[in-house]
Amino acid sequence: MFSDIKIRSITALFLASVCFVTLYLGGIYLKIFLSLISVVLFFEWMRIISRNHWILRGFVSILFFILVFYSEGYNAIDLLIVVSGILILSSFSSFFSISSFWSSFGFFYILASISIIELMRSTEKGLIGILIVLSTIIISDISGYIFGKLLSGPRIFKTISPNKTYSGFAASLIFGVFWFSILSISFSNYNIFGYLIVGFLIVLSSISGDLLLSFLKRKVDLKDSGSFLPGHGGLFDRADSILSVFFFLLPLSILSGNLENPIKLILG
């Protein structure tokens, strides 16, 4: 037991350190790091969806990801590449009786999430904005786990995620939104009501990402998304909430007119 805890702690500390250093350095260092973890995420996602030809589908996703991620800015050509990737993955999956929707969605889901992280980091105050979002996800997750265990009570999603309770869900929202609002106000002059709304949506999307992965793993009877991280399982098991939050920030940035500088959603 103590050996497992030690392994988990070392792995978590190492991963957190690498994430922070690359986020701090930004630029090409962050781009390379995001590319490397994307490779793992693509393979894990395709394996979760179906074990039929998951390696080939992973390689196809990586190819189109690289074409978009390493282009100069994001333009109409990139959109064409994304659509082409979705169509090819969809056709290939359908031919082998694999869910074309989930294969295509996974490709776009990871690509959009990783791209918005890189875009946000390249903007002014990008580092502090991303750290606020990441810390909000962590506070929400920890508070939900602690209060869910202490108060227990009825389960919300018995078949998808049996451990999630109403008390844990409420704690995640309250502490997560409070944390986000306090930090955002400390670094900007945006109004409190706007922060409460954005904070609520961030926490809600964080929980949704966790539920989505749980749902997909239960469909194929998988305990972990992979075995990449010693003591933790797969990388997707640790990044599910992070990906869903940044994925959600993409349409929110578009709707609010902040696509060129999505950090404004966090710091006004």
HELIX and SHEET records of a PDB file:
HELIX    1   1 PHE A    2  LEU A   25  1                                  24    
HELIX    2   2 GLY A   27  ILE A   49  1                                  23    
HELIX    3   3 TRP A   54  PHE A   69  1                                  16    
HELIX    4   4 ALA A   76  PHE A   95  1                                  20    
HELIX    5   5 SER A  100  ARG A  121  1                                  22    
HELIX    6   6 GLY A  126  LEU A  151  1                                  26    
HELIX    7   7 TYR A  166  SER A  186  1                                  21    
HELIX    8   8 ILE A  192  LYS A  219  1                                  28    
HELIX    9   9 LEU A  235  LEU A  255  1                                  21    
HELIX   10  10 LYS A  264  LEU A  267  1                                   4    
SHEET    1   A 2 ARG A 155  PHE A 157  0                                        
SHEET    2   A 2 SER A 161  THR A 165 -1                                        
END                                                                             
